[in-house]
Structures are given as structure tokens and as C-alpha cells.
């Protein structure tokens, strides 16, 4: 009896063991099937897609009319993009004192002078390496030139096609418009996806369905074109943001178009709340950085509270011996001593939870002219991302510091940065407001856009335009001169146009003795070789 | 004599006064000419450009083959983008305890349940308003569908054209390939720029040069085509990031293509320094957030220092009573009490000055398996922006928390977010590494990319996947299971698969009782209506 009992126990154990194994096996199979274990070199596929386009460009459309003469126009030559760029200074035409103040001339800075000559070769080589990696990560087949062949019987989409990774899309607009013939055939080829039919049409033969290269043929042209209305492209090689090249061909003709493959970028929206008017406390956070100037900071806070008692004020503080800064809706952040100007700015904006952020310096004073509602209105009713105001000095001089900026391609030596006083145009409906590329350090901006650009914490001391340079192509920048904040600092210098902090920062770009740290950063980080400014 | 002296003084004053006026006048003229005072409604021009394309789409290429029948394929229908989206739960097929643990089924969450029914209508209406503004700011004519007409004598560029704001570009690839006729003519129209000739060719008549609509004609086709090699487009209506539509036509045929108008986005590069190997201290900053756990934090720091004595560690601290955390290369930031998890994360990354940032929780412990060099190698040699590692619990269970994420278009009700365990594919050359869309909270990433996505400070308590949802379309995410950090917290729960913090965050998506704050944010901020996850 004992033996039978022992065997029964053993059998039970065996049974339980096999059930557990079965269960584990089932779990493993379930999870294994859920993931695609294929090993892929996505980069190869991307390169292959781009190479196809580049080859095609070299072959197909470069017409040769070299025998026909032309007359170059002098004016055009200068304005076209050249194969390198130059930073040219204006000659000093009026040699009188203060000439530059009245008639600002363009001066140039050579950025490689920020490096010791012995180090420069290494810096340049590492910069080129980082730059090539950056270009590789940010370019796709969607950026390459494609030229449509004339007199081609092919109809196809040339832009606007997009598919999410690993998903499918119906390709619109495919058709063949040949003259009558006995057999009509087309083929489609891709590098990062496959083709399928969403529906089938009689009289059409399809070969290689579900592959990267399919061919369709039919004796009836209308049947073939009906079938072409049901072609789907399914991305099979995952990439979060790239493009595939589709080649669409028939006897003697070839067309190419790209399909963007990318995750849909989700919006980052803010709820303005149910108020009918602009609720400044719900929409705006005031951000500032302070260093050693608690008295000025308190003056700023007191002046804000006269007009906006419940707006949140975020203070980034890198003073050596910090004092508490308290009060309702005050958020005081303590940084390690001396971390710096842009580190403090980046910290402050990183904490904002409202749709807009207003940047102020800690020595500003709000007055009845500091109507934040006006700035909110511009941002709500236009596509601007950032709108600057005006800063009034003690003397009455009011500055908006409007500048335009552009970067000119320069090749391996680096690009050319051009900074000019001025703006692009006045904004219709807002006669006090203009569009520019850089403005003064008193501005309201969309929190998400300002954070996307960011204030580079590598800039420890005076810096200003770096933010707007980093923002090129991302920020739509404006400036309204009817929203005014007062600047509490003493007059520096004897001219009516007193030297303020702003002017000092500005001066960095006029005079060649600019900070080495800033220039070294422009050189490496932004791949620049020189700056012109006026 | 006195009178003559007085008159001389008066004359001098008058002279000085007129000289000053002249000078001021000259200065004013100089500065006035520097700025373009035109008042522009840029939005109207953009809309006009986009409308042209939409009209053209409606007219030109929609072929009608409605009389030809087709057979829909069942499999295709599901995978194509639908006109709305659905969040469908898997039915509970196996009704045994712990079934969900072994065979995770898909569960769904309805996000509008985060709002009180009385508030929902207002929330939904404001969300739609914000969403429409967002779409308006982020779309351009370059996103619209264009279909190339077949059998057209026009040759033209279909993609790849780009010009900086207010600058010029030569348009490549324009040509006319008509059959012989007595007169050949073409015309070009734009909305945000003008056309010019970089060079002129004999026998070609050009009208309206320097305008938004030019016409060219010639009796000699080769002369016309030679002239077409010298057409330039100059953007005249400033916008930092948009596209113009160019219509290129001849008798009976019309083509359309877009030219992107945008500032060149400057790169943001980091100098890795002259070392031949990976210099972790120069390349990587470790970032963490702490709250009340100074002992665990010190254990973390001590463990890091065993292997990386000079790597900078940034600590964001929102404890109520903060203690100093000191040591070489330690940066301790004090936040207002309880600002929260993602506010702390956003603060920490805002302070990084190296190319890469490594995120760690304050209760991790570095071991000899925590080889940061491996993560750096993956980021240096692939296009990944972020690579997660593995976190080993006390029990030995090691988690990588790999998930794939996608967003399906849903229309006005909002979109559908789908989260699944798993990954996309293994990375060639890195057999321990895969590509996914979300990973565990132990990862190294490119500082610039992580800051561009950001950690939303509106998320105060537990949150994790929100960062990866915000990163969709921006971050290329990977995961390597051979870089392991230990998790110092106690075992929670009895299963070998113990409930860690990670699992708790994960649980939020499995069980409908998820945080209202998180769901409300998904609903409004990301324009979602529901979430499915397994």
C-alpha cells in the first residue's frame, strides 16, 4: 500500500510538472509570437532608398543645351546660394568718432580664433565627424531632388503620402494612360515596405503581391487602372521618422515618389480654462533668474503683484548664499552656486505648467504699460511662437532689440551667421508689432516651443542671441513695442542711448573682443565659421 | 561790435542746429531704409497657396472607373487607416486566476471618464479649438497631396526644392518637351515669391520678370529650354518654416510643385574631446530625482563612484526638508516641496552640458554589469536617440519594459493610443539590442533630443509612458538587455515577478483605475480618446 501511495505521489508530481511545463511552454510561445525577432540593418535600407534616387537624378533629366549661349545677369549672381559663404566687413567709410553708432556698419568675426592654433585641427576634425552623424540622422529620401519626366504615360502622387511605421496606406492617383496596345503592364518597387491589393479586379494579372516588387498587367487598360486604385503600401521595416522611395514604371518610362514613414507626432495642448476673457493666471507663468540681487528681485515681484496678484512666478537662483524668496504663487529654485545664466533660464522654463511663459530679467519693473493681455492676444491670434516687448531705460530710451538672422551654407569650413538690426515686416492687424528673428530679453512665448529650443546651459555668462540662433527654423518670432517694462538699473555711460545689459550683450557682436566661450560654442555646436553683424 | 558778436553767435547756433538736424535726418533715413515697413498678412498668402493645391486635386486626377467591379479583400480592410479609430478590449477567454499575467490580454480605457460629465462638453470644445490652432501652425502646402498629370509635355522638380526666407534659389529641372509647333510658351505662378532670370537667352520673350507670375515664349524650343535652366525663385513673404506652391503651365497642361521656405536649422553638436576611447566623464552626465530617500540616494552615488569617479551627477530634489548632498561632480538642485516627479526630471535634464544623459532612479545600484560604455557605443554607432538598459530586482528578475506604441487617427473625438509589450526588431551588429517605442526608466539618451521631448511638469505623481508618447515621431528608441543596474527596493508581492515601481506604473495602463490626472492629460494635451494596452 505504501508503494502504491508513493507511486501515486510520484505520478502526481510528474503530472503537475508536465502541466507546469506545458503552461510555461504556452506562455513562451505566446510571448515569442508577439515580437518580431528579425535582425535588421535599417540603415542599409535607408541608404539603398536614397541611392536609387541619386542615381536616377544623374541619369534622367539633365538636358544638355550647352551649345546655346546665355548672358549672366550681374544682380542675380550675388543673390544665389554660392558654394561657400563669406563674412565681409563694411569698409569704414566715414572716419569720424561715433560714426558706428549713427551709421552701424557690418563687422565680421572669425570664430576659429577662439581656439589655440595647436588645437584647431583636432576640433575641426571632431566637429566634422559629429556633423556628419547629425546629417545622417536628420536626412531622408524625402529631402532629395526628384524631377518628373515629361510625356510619360504614368500618373502618380508626387507629394503628400505618409504612413505610420508598420502600417498600411492606400496609394492615391496611380494610373497608366498609354495609347492603345495589346498588353498594358506596370511595376512598383520599394525598399522599406511591400505592396498589396485592397481589392482585386478581373482581367488583371498581379505577380509578387505582398512583396517589395510587384508587377501588374492586363489587356484592358481601364481594368488595369481600376486595379491601380486599390494598391496599398505597407511599411515593413520600422523607423520612427524616415521616407521610402517608390519606383513606378512601365515600358520605357520610370517615375519615382517618396512615402514618409513616421509616427504621428502627438500635439501638446494646454487647456486655457473656461473663462471668456484671457485669464492671465491660467495662461501665463512668469520666469526669471536671479543672482545676488534679492532687492531688485523683490522690487520686480512687488511690481508684478500690483497688476497680476495670482500669476505664478518661477525664480531660478544660483546665488552663493541663497535667501528664501516667499509669497503666494512664488516658486523658488536653488541651484549650485554660479551655474550660470542660461542654465538658470533653462531651469526656469523647464518648470512651467501653463501654455505661455513670460521671460523677465530680475531687475525689471512692471508698470501700467506692461499689459500682458496684449502679448497673449498676439500669440492667440497669429502663428507667432514668441513675441518680445520693449524695455524702457531710466532715461526714457525704449529698446526692442529687433534683429534678423540668417545662416548661409559654408561647406566644411562651417557656415556663416549674419545678424542685422531690423525686422521682416509689420503684422497686419497689429500695427505695433513686427516679425523678426531675435528680440529683446522681455518676451512671452509658447512654453512647448521655447522648451524645444532651450537655453544651452553651456553658456555661463552673458549670452542672448544664441537662443534665437538655436531657434532658427523652429520659432516664429515677433515684437510689439506697445508692451513696455521698465529697467531698474542705473544709467551706464553718458549718451542718451545708455549702455544697458542688453547693449553689453549686443556689444559682444559688434566688437571683435567677444567671449571665447561663446565663439567656441558657435564654432563647434552650430557648425559656423564666422559672424557678421551691424 | 556787441551786435555783430551776438549775430555771429546766433549764426553759429543756427549752423550747429542745422548740422545736427542734417545728421539726425541722415541717420533716420539710413535706419528707415534698413527695415521693410510693409504690412503683411502672411496667413492669407499661405492659405492661398494651399487652396490652389486643394482645388487642383479636386479637378485634375480623380479618374472615374466606377463601372468596373472589384472584390474587396477581407484582410486588407482592417489594416487600412479608417475614418475613426476604436479601442477594443480582448474578450476574457481564459477565466482562471492570474490568466492576465501569463496571457496578457488587451484592455481599453476610455479617457473622457477622467472628467465630470458636466465639464466634458466645455473641455472637448476647448480642446478642439487648441487642436485646430496647433494644426494651422504646423501644416503647410508641403503636406498636401499632389498628383502628376500623365502625358504632359512639362518636366519639373516634384520634391527637394528648398529656399531660405527672403533668399533665392535656382529651380532645377524645368523644361518643355512639346511636339514641333510655331510658338512655345510656358508660365510660372507662385504665392510667396517672385521669379527672375539668372541669365538671359536670345530669342526668348519674358514678360513680368520679377513678379509672382511670369510668362516665357519662343519660336525655338531649345532656346526656351535653355532659358528655363536659369529661372530663380526668390521668397518675398517672410516665414521661418512653410512652403509655397509653384504652378508651371503650358497650353492645356498644368503642373504643381512646392518649394519649402525655411531657415536652415542649425545643428547642436557636442565636442567629445580628443580621447581615443569613450571618455564617459566627457560624454555622459547622470541625472536623477530624489524625494525623501537620502540614504538610497547616497547608496546610488557610492555605487556610481566605484566605477565612474568623475562623472557629473545632477540631482533634482523636492523633499520637504532638504539635506545637503555633496561631493566632487555632484550638482544638487533644490525645488519647492513636492513639485513632483516629471518636474524634477525636466529640471535635471535641463542642466546637462554633455552629449548624453543617463537617467537613473534614486534607488538604483551600479554594479560591474552597469557598463555605460556599451550604451555609448550603441548611440555613437547607430541612429538611435535613446537606449534603455535592464533593471534587476532583488529576486533576480530583470526587466527591460520594452513596449511598442502607436497612435491611430480618430477625428474630433480624439485619437486612439495603442501600447503593446514587445519590440520592433533586433539591431544588426548588436544582438542584445532591439528597437522599440518605450523602455524602462534606466536609459542613456542624446541630451538635445530628450530635452526637445521633455518631461511634462504637469505630471506630479507616477508617470512613465507619457514621456515616450510625447516622443513619438521624434525619438528613435532602443533597448539593450546587457547593461544592467540593480534595483535596491524591497520585494513587493509574492510572485517571482515582483511588483516594482515599474510594474506599478505599468499597472496603471492595465487596470481601469488609472490616475485621473494622467488620463485627463492624455485626453486634452495629446488629443486622445482612449488607450489600449496589454
Contacts between the chains, C-beta under 8 A, distances in Angstrom:
chain1	res1	chain2	res2	distance
A	23	B	102	7.0
A	26	B	102	7.8
A	26	B	103	7.9
A	27	B	102	4.8
A	27	B	103	7.0
A	30	B	102	7.8
A	30	B	103	5.7
A	31	B	421	7.8
A	34	B	420	7.4
A	34	B	421	6.7
A	34	B	422	4.9
A	35	B	422	4.2
A	35	B	423	5.6
A	36	B	422	8.0
A	36	B	423	7.6
A	36	B	424	6.5
A	36	B	425	5.5
A	37	B	425	7.7
A	37	B	426	6.3
A	38	B	425	5.1
A	38	B	426	6.9
A	39	B	425	6.8
A	39	B	426	4.4
A	39	B	427	7.5
A	39	B	428	5.3
A	39	B	431	7.6
A	40	B	425	4.5
A	40	B	426	7.1
A	40	B	427	7.4
A	40	B	428	6.1
A	41	B	428	3.9
A	41	B	429	7.5
A	42	B	383	7.8
A	42	B	425	7.9
A	42	B	435	7.6
A	43	B	382	7.5
A	43	B	383	6.8
A	61	B	155	6.2
A	61	B	173	5.3
A	61	B	175	7.6
A	63	B	175	5.9
A	63	B	225	6.4
A	63	B	229	7.8
A	65	B	222	5.8
A	65	B	225	6.0
A	65	B	226	4.2
A	65	B	229	6.8
A	68	B	201	6.4
A	68	B	222	6.0
A	68	B	223	6.2
A	68	B	226	4.1
A	69	B	201	7.5
A	69	B	202	7.4
A	70	B	199	4.1
A	70	B	200	6.6
A	70	B	201	5.0
A	70	B	226	6.5
A	70	B	227	7.8
A	70	B	230	6.5
A	71	B	199	5.8
A	71	B	200	5.0
A	71	B	201	7.8
A	72	B	198	7.0
A	72	B	199	4.7
A	73	B	196	8.0
A	73	B	197	6.5
A	73	B	198	6.3
A	73	B	199	6.1
A	73	B	200	6.8
A	76	B	168	7.6
A	76	B	196	6.3
A	76	B	197	7.1
A	76	B	198	4.1
A	76	B	199	7.3
A	76	B	232	6.3
A	77	B	198	7.3
A	79	B	167	7.1
A	79	B	168	4.7
A	79	B	232	7.9
A	79	B	234	7.1
A	80	B	168	5.5
A	80	B	169	7.3
A	80	B	170	6.1
A	80	B	198	6.4
A	80	B	232	6.6
A	81	B	167	7.2
A	81	B	168	7.6
A	81	B	169	6.5
A	102	B	23	7.0
A	102	B	26	7.7
A	102	B	27	4.7
A	102	B	30	7.7
A	103	B	26	7.8
A	103	B	27	7.0
A	103	B	30	5.6
A	122	B	274	5.4
A	123	B	271	6.9
A	126	B	271	5.9
A	126	B	272	6.3
A	126	B	273	7.9
A	126	B	274	7.5
A	127	B	269	6.5
A	127	B	271	7.3
A	130	B	267	7.8
A	130	B	269	4.3
A	130	B	270	6.9
A	130	B	271	7.5
A	130	B	272	7.4
A	131	B	267	6.1
A	131	B	269	6.3
A	133	B	380	7.9
A	134	B	267	4.8
A	134	B	269	6.4
A	136	B	383	6.7
A	137	B	383	4.7
A	137	B	385	7.9
A	137	B	476	7.9
A	142	B	159	6.9
A	143	B	160	6.4
A	143	B	162	7.9
A	144	B	159	7.3
A	144	B	160	5.3
A	145	B	157	6.1
A	145	B	159	7.1
A	145	B	160	3.5
A	145	B	161	7.5
A	145	B	172	6.4
A	145	B	173	7.4
A	146	B	157	6.8
A	146	B	158	4.9
A	146	B	159	4.9
A	146	B	160	6.1
A	147	B	155	6.4
A	147	B	156	6.9
A	147	B	157	5.2
A	147	B	158	6.9
A	147	B	172	7.1
A	147	B	173	3.7
A	148	B	148	5.1
A	148	B	154	7.6
A	148	B	155	6.4
A	148	B	156	5.7
A	148	B	157	7.6
A	148	B	158	4.9
A	148	B	255	7.2
A	149	B	155	6.7
A	150	B	152	6.4
A	150	B	153	5.4
A	150	B	154	5.8
A	150	B	155	4.1
A	150	B	175	6.7
A	150	B	176	7.6
A	150	B	177	4.1
A	151	B	151	6.3
A	151	B	152	7.3
A	151	B	153	6.0
A	151	B	177	5.6
A	152	B	150	6.4
A	152	B	151	7.2
A	152	B	152	8.0
A	153	B	150	5.3
A	153	B	151	6.0
A	154	B	148	7.6
A	154	B	150	5.8
A	155	B	61	6.2
A	155	B	147	6.4
A	155	B	148	6.4
A	155	B	149	6.7
A	155	B	150	4.2
A	156	B	147	6.9
A	156	B	148	5.7
A	157	B	145	6.1
A	157	B	146	6.9
A	157	B	147	5.2
A	157	B	148	7.7
A	158	B	146	4.9
A	158	B	147	6.9
A	158	B	148	5.0
A	158	B	158	3.7
A	158	B	159	6.7
A	158	B	257	7.0
A	159	B	142	6.8
A	159	B	144	7.3
A	159	B	145	7.1
A	159	B	146	4.9
A	159	B	158	6.7
A	159	B	159	5.8
A	159	B	257	7.8
A	159	B	258	6.6
A	160	B	143	6.4
A	160	B	144	5.3
A	160	B	145	3.5
A	160	B	146	6.1
A	161	B	145	7.5
A	162	B	143	7.9
A	164	B	406	6.1
A	164	B	407	7.8
A	165	B	406	7.5
A	165	B	424	7.6
A	166	B	406	7.7
A	166	B	424	7.4
A	167	B	79	7.0
A	167	B	81	7.2
A	167	B	406	7.4
A	168	B	76	7.6
A	168	B	79	4.7
A	168	B	80	5.5
A	168	B	81	7.7
A	169	B	80	7.3
A	169	B	81	6.5
A	170	B	80	6.1
A	172	B	145	6.4
A	172	B	147	7.1
A	173	B	61	5.3
A	173	B	145	7.4
A	173	B	147	3.7
A	175	B	61	7.7
A	175	B	63	5.9
A	175	B	150	6.7
A	176	B	150	7.6
A	177	B	150	4.1
A	177	B	151	5.6
A	196	B	73	8.0
A	196	B	76	6.3
A	197	B	73	6.5
A	197	B	76	7.2
A	198	B	72	7.0
A	198	B	73	6.3
A	198	B	76	4.1
A	198	B	77	7.3
A	198	B	80	6.4
A	199	B	70	4.1
A	199	B	71	5.8
A	199	B	72	4.7
A	199	B	73	6.1
A	199	B	76	7.3
A	200	B	70	6.6
A	200	B	71	5.0
A	200	B	73	6.8
A	201	B	68	6.4
A	201	B	69	7.5
A	201	B	70	4.9
A	201	B	71	7.8
A	202	B	69	7.4
A	222	B	65	5.8
A	222	B	68	6.0
A	223	B	68	6.2
A	225	B	63	6.4
A	225	B	65	6.0
A	226	B	65	4.3
A	226	B	68	4.1
A	226	B	70	6.5
A	227	B	70	7.8
A	229	B	63	7.8
A	229	B	65	6.8
A	230	B	70	6.5
A	232	B	76	6.3
A	232	B	79	7.9
A	232	B	80	6.5
A	234	B	79	7.1
A	238	B	424	3.9
A	238	B	425	6.1
A	238	B	435	6.0
A	239	B	476	7.5
A	240	B	437	7.5
A	240	B	472	7.1
A	240	B	473	6.0
A	240	B	474	7.5
A	240	B	475	6.8
A	240	B	476	5.3
A	240	B	477	7.5
A	241	B	473	5.7
A	241	B	474	7.3
A	241	B	476	7.4
A	255	B	148	7.2
A	257	B	158	7.0
A	257	B	159	7.8
A	258	B	159	6.6
A	262	B	473	5.3
A	263	B	405	7.9
A	263	B	406	6.9
A	263	B	407	7.1
A	263	B	437	7.6
A	263	B	472	4.1
A	263	B	473	3.9
A	264	B	407	4.9
A	264	B	409	7.1
A	264	B	415	7.6
A	264	B	472	6.9
A	264	B	473	6.4
A	265	B	472	6.4
A	265	B	473	3.8
A	265	B	474	6.7
A	266	B	407	6.0
A	266	B	415	7.6
A	266	B	469	6.2
A	266	B	470	6.7
A	266	B	472	6.1
A	266	B	473	8.0
A	266	B	526	4.3
A	266	B	527	6.9
A	266	B	528	7.7
A	267	B	130	7.8
A	267	B	131	6.1
A	267	B	134	4.7
A	267	B	525	7.4
A	267	B	526	6.5
A	267	B	527	5.3
A	268	B	456	7.6
A	268	B	470	6.6
A	268	B	525	5.7
A	268	B	526	7.2
A	269	B	127	6.5
A	269	B	130	4.3
A	269	B	131	6.3
A	269	B	134	6.4
A	269	B	524	5.9
A	269	B	525	5.2
A	269	B	526	7.7
A	269	B	527	6.6
A	270	B	130	7.0
A	270	B	524	7.9
A	270	B	525	7.2
A	271	B	123	6.9
A	271	B	126	5.8
A	271	B	127	7.3
A	271	B	130	7.5
A	271	B	524	5.2
A	272	B	126	6.3
A	272	B	130	7.4
A	273	B	126	7.9
A	274	B	122	5.4
A	274	B	126	7.5
A	331	B	336	5.1
A	331	B	339	7.5
A	332	B	336	6.6
A	333	B	333	6.7
A	333	B	334	6.9
A	333	B	335	5.8
A	333	B	336	7.2
A	333	B	347	7.4
A	334	B	333	6.9
A	334	B	334	3.9
A	335	B	333	5.8
A	335	B	351	8.0
A	336	B	331	5.1
A	336	B	332	6.5
A	336	B	333	7.2
A	339	B	331	7.5
A	339	B	351	7.1
A	343	B	350	7.8
A	343	B	351	5.8
A	346	B	350	4.2
A	346	B	351	7.0
A	347	B	333	7.4
A	347	B	347	5.9
A	347	B	350	5.3
A	347	B	351	6.5
A	349	B	350	7.7
A	350	B	343	7.8
A	350	B	346	4.2
A	350	B	347	5.3
A	350	B	349	7.7
A	350	B	350	3.9
A	350	B	454	7.5
A	350	B	457	7.0
A	351	B	335	8.0
A	351	B	339	7.1
A	351	B	343	5.8
A	351	B	346	7.0
A	351	B	347	6.5
A	351	B	457	5.5
A	352	B	457	7.1
A	353	B	457	5.3
A	353	B	458	4.9
A	380	B	133	7.9
A	382	B	43	7.5
A	383	B	42	7.8
A	383	B	43	6.8
A	383	B	136	6.7
A	383	B	137	4.7
A	385	B	137	7.9
A	405	B	263	7.9
A	406	B	164	6.1
A	406	B	165	7.5
A	406	B	166	7.7
A	406	B	167	7.4
A	406	B	263	7.0
A	407	B	164	7.8
A	407	B	263	7.1
A	407	B	264	4.9
A	407	B	266	6.0
A	409	B	264	7.1
A	415	B	264	7.6
A	415	B	266	7.6
A	420	B	34	7.4
A	421	B	31	7.8
A	421	B	34	6.7
A	422	B	34	5.0
A	422	B	35	4.2
A	422	B	36	7.9
A	423	B	35	5.7
A	423	B	36	7.6
A	424	B	36	6.5
A	424	B	165	7.7
A	424	B	166	7.4
A	424	B	238	3.9
A	425	B	36	5.6
A	425	B	37	7.7
A	425	B	38	5.0
A	425	B	39	6.9
A	425	B	40	4.5
A	425	B	42	7.9
A	425	B	238	6.1
A	426	B	37	6.3
A	426	B	38	6.8
A	426	B	39	4.4
A	426	B	40	7.1
A	427	B	39	7.5
A	427	B	40	7.4
A	428	B	39	5.3
A	428	B	40	6.1
A	428	B	41	3.9
A	429	B	41	7.5
A	431	B	39	7.6
A	435	B	42	7.6
A	435	B	238	6.0
A	437	B	240	7.5
A	437	B	263	7.6
A	451	B	451	7.3
A	451	B	452	8.0
A	451	B	454	5.3
A	452	B	451	8.0
A	452	B	452	5.0
A	452	B	454	7.7
A	454	B	350	7.5
A	454	B	451	5.3
A	454	B	452	7.7
A	456	B	268	7.6
A	457	B	350	7.1
A	457	B	351	5.5
A	457	B	352	7.1
A	457	B	353	5.3
A	458	B	353	5.0
A	469	B	266	6.2
A	470	B	266	6.7
A	470	B	268	6.6
A	472	B	240	7.1
A	472	B	263	4.1
A	472	B	264	7.0
A	472	B	265	6.4
A	472	B	266	6.1
A	473	B	240	6.0
A	473	B	241	5.7
A	473	B	262	5.3
A	473	B	263	3.9
A	473	B	264	6.4
A	473	B	265	3.8
A	473	B	266	8.0
A	474	B	240	7.5
A	474	B	241	7.3
A	474	B	265	6.7
A	475	B	240	6.8
A	476	B	137	7.8
A	476	B	239	7.4
A	476	B	240	5.3
A	476	B	241	7.4
A	477	B	240	7.5
A	524	B	269	5.9
A	524	B	270	7.9
A	524	B	271	5.2
A	525	B	267	7.4
A	525	B	268	5.7
A	525	B	269	5.2
A	525	B	270	7.3
A	526	B	266	4.3
A	526	B	267	6.5
A	526	B	268	7.2
A	526	B	269	7.7
A	527	B	266	6.8
A	527	B	267	5.3
A	527	B	269	6.6
A	528	B	266	7.7
